[in-house]
Structure formats: structure tokens, C-alpha cells
């Protein structure tokens, strides 16, 4: 559902985020005069899983994603610049939107993994490697890797799956210098974030980052960062390799969808069923708990 915002025109609606650019109105002209070439990034309360946008929405999810991203941008400011210009946004999206620099985005998802799970686990079980990186034998779901690895993926359109690719394929897409820079930045950010989460009794299993180039050609961290939608966070005291871990992310929704309770067959063409009220409530609580555990503060809603 499109939200009409004075001074802005919607140009994109993704699974979770909507993008707006300044329009030709007086309000839009004022934005251009103040900030130049910018885009308004709005985090909705939509939730997606298995490449489907689900119903109903998760209340306050967009605010959690935005505010947590802003918190992380501050923690990472000495490593890489980010795209945030201002958080003074239209009242209708206050708290869940950011005015950001317009970037030329790199066509890869930059993924760092410190633990084996998800698509990385599936690839390891089939090939003994993840995106061409050989790993020790005997690893199981939730195993800590000897060291964090960079496992990029191609970006997918709505309804399609992201595809893991090798570093060599990334070099073909970006060139050797940019590929190496994004790899090194991704792993540096992961290590910083892993240390911060460990201090808070949490494990950062993996995370997905996006980068782009600003008008000066500087590599810039974009989109969301280290949120429950882009990362797997596990309680450290409950970590037990060998099975799926309890999590602060949307794994709770995934687990319900693949349970017999949902009645949904992932292999069919049928859309997922609506989420029950208790799943919505508990998912919202997990997002808020993730914010509270990481920042040490309750989110002001």
C-alpha cells in the first residue's frame, strides 16, 4: 500500500522497503535545496520469508529496522561512511524512514558468515564448501567457522531467490579492486559487530550488507545494517550446534511456515497462509527484544 508523502514521489516498492524521490512541489524543491540528490528510504511493517511477502504486517517492525540501523551506522562510522543524510522526515513515516544519499548500488549482496546455517549449511552439506570456500568436515547446523568467510550473492527480483556466487564471479561483476574492497569491508564490519553482540550475550551468526558509490566515487554502506531482517542473532547462552538455534530474527516466522500447523507446501505455487495473531505478536516481541538487547534501551514507540 502506497503512503502519500508531501514533497515525495514513490519510485520503488520492495519486499520491505519503499523508496521516494523529491517531486516538483515546493516541499520537494526545499528537500533538493537542503540535501541535493537524495532518496527517502521507508521501512514498512511488511515481513517476507521464502521470497513471499506475508500478511498481516508486524506492527512497529519498520521502526525497529530503521532505528537499529541508525544505531549500527554510528557504531561503524569509523570503518565506512554510510548513506544517511537526515532523519527529519514526513510525519507519516517518522521513526521508520531516513533521507539518504542517492548511490550507484553494487549488484551483489555482501554476506559474512561466522557460523554455518541457512543456505550456507545447505551448500556445505552438498559440496563441503560455501561459495567455493572449502570448510572442515564434520560441521553441523550452528557450527562456528574457523574464521568468518565472505559469501556474496546476486540480488534477486521480488519473488526470486538470491543466488550465492563465488568470489571469482564477484570479481567478474565488479573488477578485482572493488571485489576485494567489498570483501574486506564486509568482514571488518562483521568482526566489529560480532564483538559488540558478544558483549551483549548474543551471537551474530551471519549478516548481509549492501554498498554503493556516492557522487564522489566513495564506497558507502547503504540500506539497512545488522537488523533482524538482514542478520541472524542467537542467544549465546542457548547456542548448541547440531540443530536450528533460537533466534531474535524472523526465523520464528520461517519455522511456523514450514511446520504442519501452517498447512503450506513450499514446493507448490500457492501463496503462504496469513500469519496467526500469536505468531505476529511473538515476532514483534522478538524484534523489540533484539533492539533492546543490542542497544541497551527500550524503543520509544
C-alpha positions as CSV (number, residue, x, y, z in Angstrom):
1,X,0.0,0.0,0.0
2,X,1.5,3.3,-1.1
3,X,1.8,6.1,1.5
4,X,1.3,9.6,0.1
5,X,4.1,11.9,1.4
6,X,4.1,15.6,0.6
7,X,7.1,16.6,-1.4
8,X,7.9,13.0,-2.4
9,X,7.1,10.6,-5.2
10,X,7.3,6.8,-4.7
11,X,9.7,5.2,-7.2
12,X,10.0,1.7,-5.8
13,X,8.2,-0.8,-3.6
14,X,10.3,-3.7,-2.4
15,X,9.6,-6.6,-0.1
16,X,10.1,-4.5,3.0
17,X,11.3,-1.0,1.9
18,X,9.7,1.7,-0.2
19,X,11.8,4.4,-1.9
20,X,10.7,8.0,-2.7
21,X,12.4,10.9,-4.5
22,X,11.7,14.6,-4.2
23,X,9.0,15.8,-6.5
24,X,8.4,19.1,-8.3
25,X,6.3,20.6,-5.5
26,X,7.6,23.4,-3.2
27,X,8.2,20.8,-0.5
28,X,10.2,18.7,-2.9
29,X,12.2,21.7,-4.1
30,X,13.0,22.5,-0.5
31,X,14.4,19.0,0.1
32,X,16.5,19.3,-3.1
33,X,17.9,22.6,-2.0
34,X,18.7,21.3,1.5
35,X,20.1,17.9,0.7
36,X,20.8,17.6,-3.1
37,X,20.4,14.3,-4.8
38,X,18.7,12.1,-2.1
39,X,16.2,9.3,-1.7
40,X,13.7,8.7,1.1
41,X,14.1,5.2,2.4
42,X,11.0,4.0,4.2
43,X,10.9,0.7,6.2
44,X,7.4,-0.8,6.1
45,X,6.0,-3.2,8.6
46,X,5.8,-5.9,5.9
47,X,7.6,-9.1,6.5
48,X,8.9,-11.6,3.9
49,X,10.0,-15.2,4.0
50,X,10.9,-17.7,1.4
51,X,10.6,-14.9,-1.2
52,X,7.0,-14.1,-0.3
53,X,5.6,-11.0,1.3
54,X,3.4,-12.2,4.1
55,X,0.2,-11.0,5.7
56,X,-0.6,-9.4,8.1
57,X,2.2,-7.0,8.8
58,X,4.3,-7.0,12.0
59,X,3.4,-3.8,14.0
60,X,6.4,-1.4,14.6
61,X,8.8,-3.6,12.6
62,X,9.7,-0.8,10.3
63,X,10.6,1.4,13.2
64,X,12.8,-1.3,14.7
65,X,14.7,-1.8,11.5
66,X,15.3,1.9,10.9
67,X,16.3,2.8,14.5
68,X,18.5,-0.2,14.8
69,X,20.2,0.6,11.5
70,X,20.8,4.1,12.7
71,X,22.4,2.8,15.9
72,X,24.7,0.5,13.9
73,X,25.7,3.2,11.5
74,X,27.1,5.1,14.5
75,X,29.0,2.0,15.7
76,X,30.6,1.5,12.3
77,X,31.2,5.2,11.3
78,X,35.0,4.9,11.6
79,X,35.1,1.9,9.3
80,X,33.0,3.1,6.3
81,X,30.7,6.1,5.5
82,X,27.0,5.4,5.3
83,X,24.2,6.9,3.2
84,X,22.2,8.7,5.9
85,X,21.8,12.4,5.4
86,X,18.9,13.2,7.7
87,X,16.2,11.6,9.9
88,X,13.9,14.6,9.7
89,X,11.2,13.0,7.5
90,X,7.5,13.4,6.8
91,X,5.3,12.9,9.9
92,X,3.5,9.9,8.4
93,X,6.8,7.9,8.3
94,X,8.6,9.4,11.3
95,X,10.8,6.9,13.0
96,X,10.8,4.5,10.2
97,X,12.4,6.5,7.4
98,X,15.8,8.1,6.5
99,X,16.8,10.7,3.9
100,X,19.8,9.1,2.2
101,X,22.3,9.9,-0.5
102,X,21.4,8.5,-3.9
103,X,24.0,5.8,-4.6
104,X,25.0,3.7,-7.5
105,X,24.5,0.3,-5.9
106,X,26.8,-2.6,-6.4
107,X,24.8,-5.6,-7.9
108,X,25.8,-8.0,-5.1
109,X,24.7,-8.8,-1.6
110,X,27.8,-8.8,0.6
111,X,27.3,-11.7,3.1
112,X,29.6,-12.5,6.0
113,X,29.2,-15.8,7.9
114,X,30.8,-16.7,11.2
115,X,28.6,-19.7,11.8
116,X,27.2,-22.3,9.5
117,X,23.4,-22.3,8.9
118,X,20.7,-21.5,6.4
119,X,21.7,-21.6,2.7
120,X,25.4,-21.8,3.7
121,X,24.7,-25.1,5.5
122,X,22.7,-26.5,2.6
123,X,25.6,-25.7,0.2
124,X,28.2,-27.2,2.6
125,X,26.2,-30.4,3.0
126,X,26.2,-30.8,-0.8
127,X,29.7,-29.6,-1.7
128,X,31.7,-29.4,1.5
129,X,32.2,-25.7,0.7
130,X,30.3,-22.4,0.7
131,X,30.6,-20.2,-2.5
132,X,33.7,-22.2,-3.3
133,X,35.4,-21.8,0.1
134,X,36.3,-25.3,1.4
135,X,35.4,-25.9,5.1
136,X,36.4,-28.6,7.6
137,X,34.5,-31.8,7.5
138,X,32.0,-32.6,10.3
139,X,30.4,-29.2,10.7
140,X,26.7,-29.2,11.6
141,X,23.9,-26.6,11.8
142,X,25.1,-23.8,14.1
143,X,28.8,-24.7,14.0
144,X,31.3,-21.8,14.5
145,X,33.5,-21.5,11.5
146,X,37.3,-21.4,11.9
147,X,37.2,-17.8,10.7
148,X,34.5,-15.6,9.2
149,X,34.0,-16.0,5.5
150,X,32.8,-13.7,2.7
151,X,30.0,-15.4,0.7
152,X,28.5,-13.0,-1.8
153,X,25.2,-13.4,-3.6
154,X,23.5,-11.9,-6.6
155,X,20.5,-9.7,-5.9
156,X,17.1,-11.1,-6.9
157,X,13.9,-9.5,-8.1
158,X,10.8,-9.8,-6.0
159,X,9.7,-13.4,-6.0
160,X,13.1,-14.8,-6.9
161,X,15.9,-16.3,-4.9
162,X,19.2,-14.6,-4.2
163,X,22.0,-16.8,-5.7
164,X,25.2,-17.5,-3.8
165,X,28.2,-16.8,-6.0
166,X,32.0,-17.3,-5.7
167,X,34.5,-14.6,-5.1
168,X,35.8,-15.1,-8.7
169,X,32.3,-14.4,-10.0
170,X,32.2,-11.3,-7.9
171,X,35.5,-10.2,-9.5
172,X,33.9,-10.7,-12.9
173,X,31.0,-8.4,-11.9
174,X,32.9,-5.7,-10.1
175,X,36.5,-6.0,-11.0
176,X,39.3,-7.2,-8.7
177,X,39.8,-4.0,-6.7
178,X,36.2,-3.3,-5.9
179,X,35.5,-7.0,-5.2
180,X,38.4,-7.1,-2.7
181,X,37.4,-3.9,-1.1
182,X,33.8,-5.0,-0.5
183,X,35.1,-8.4,0.8
184,X,37.4,-6.7,3.3
185,X,34.9,-4.1,4.4
186,X,32.2,-6.8,4.9
187,X,34.5,-8.9,7.1
188,X,35.7,-5.9,9.0
189,X,32.2,-4.8,9.8
190,X,31.2,-8.4,10.7
191,X,34.1,-8.7,13.2
192,X,33.3,-5.3,14.8
193,X,29.6,-6.3,15.1
194,X,30.4,-9.8,16.3
195,X,32.4,-8.3,19.1
196,X,29.7,-5.8,20.1
197,X,27.0,-8.5,20.1
198,X,29.2,-10.9,22.1
199,X,29.4,-8.2,24.8
200,X,25.6,-8.3,25.0
201,X,25.3,-12.0,25.3
202,X,24.4,-12.6,21.6
203,X,25.9,-14.4,18.7
204,X,26.0,-12.8,15.2
205,X,25.8,-15.9,13.0
206,X,25.8,-14.0,9.7
207,X,24.8,-10.8,8.1
208,X,24.0,-9.3,4.7
209,X,25.3,-5.8,3.7
210,X,24.8,-3.6,0.7
211,X,27.2,-1.0,-0.6
212,X,27.1,1.7,-3.3
213,X,29.2,4.5,-4.7
214,X,28.3,8.1,-3.9
215,X,28.8,11.0,-6.3
216,X,32.5,11.3,-5.4
217,X,33.1,7.6,-6.1
218,X,33.4,6.7,-2.4
219,X,32.2,3.2,-1.3
220,X,29.3,3.8,1.0
221,X,27.3,1.5,3.4
222,X,23.6,1.5,2.4
223,X,20.1,0.1,3.0
224,X,19.7,-1.5,6.4
225,X,22.5,-2.8,8.5
226,X,22.7,-5.6,11.1
227,X,18.9,-5.8,11.7
228,X,16.9,-9.0,12.4
229,X,15.9,-8.9,8.7
230,X,19.5,-8.9,7.4
231,X,21.2,-10.9,10.1
232,X,20.9,-13.9,12.3
233,X,21.2,-13.2,16.0
234,X,21.3,-16.0,18.5
235,X,21.2,-16.0,22.4
236,X,24.8,-17.0,23.3
237,X,23.7,-19.0,26.4
238,X,21.5,-21.2,24.3
239,X,23.9,-21.9,21.5
240,X,24.1,-25.6,20.8
241,X,25.4,-26.8,17.4
242,X,23.6,-29.6,15.8
243,X,20.2,-28.1,15.2
244,X,18.5,-24.8,14.4
245,X,19.2,-22.2,17.1
246,X,16.7,-20.0,18.9
247,X,16.9,-16.6,17.3
248,X,16.0,-12.9,17.5
249,X,15.2,-12.7,13.8
250,X,12.3,-13.8,11.6
251,X,13.3,-17.4,11.8
252,X,10.3,-17.8,14.1
253,X,8.1,-16.9,11.1
254,X,10.0,-19.3,8.8
255,X,9.6,-22.1,11.3
256,X,5.9,-21.6,11.5
257,X,5.5,-21.5,7.8
258,X,7.3,-24.8,7.4
259,X,5.5,-26.5,10.3
260,X,2.5,-28.7,9.8
261,X,0.5,-26.1,11.7
262,X,0.6,-23.7,8.7
263,X,-0.5,-26.3,6.2
264,X,1.6,-24.7,3.5
265,X,3.6,-26.6,0.9
266,X,6.7,-24.6,-0.1
267,X,7.0,-26.6,-3.3
268,X,3.6,-25.6,-4.5
269,X,2.6,-22.4,-6.3
270,X,0.2,-21.5,-3.5
271,X,1.0,-18.3,-1.5
272,X,1.7,-18.7,2.2
273,X,-1.3,-18.5,4.5
274,X,-1.8,-15.5,6.8
275,X,0.2,-15.4,10.0
276,X,-1.8,-16.2,13.1
277,X,-2.2,-13.5,15.7
278,X,0.1,-15.2,18.2
279,X,2.9,-15.6,15.6
280,X,2.5,-11.8,14.7
281,X,2.7,-10.9,18.4
282,X,5.7,-13.1,19.2
283,X,7.6,-12.0,16.1
284,X,7.0,-8.3,17.1
285,X,8.3,-9.1,20.6
286,X,11.5,-10.7,19.2
287,X,12.2,-7.7,17.0
288,X,11.8,-5.4,20.0
289,X,13.9,-7.7,22.2
290,X,16.7,-7.6,19.6
291,X,16.7,-3.8,19.7
292,X,16.7,-3.8,23.5
293,X,19.4,-6.4,23.8
294,X,21.7,-4.7,21.3
295,X,21.3,-1.0,22.3
296,X,20.5,-1.5,26.0
297,X,17.5,0.7,25.6
298,X,13.7,0.2,25.0
299,X,12.5,1.6,21.7
300,X,10.4,4.7,22.1
301,X,7.2,3.9,20.2
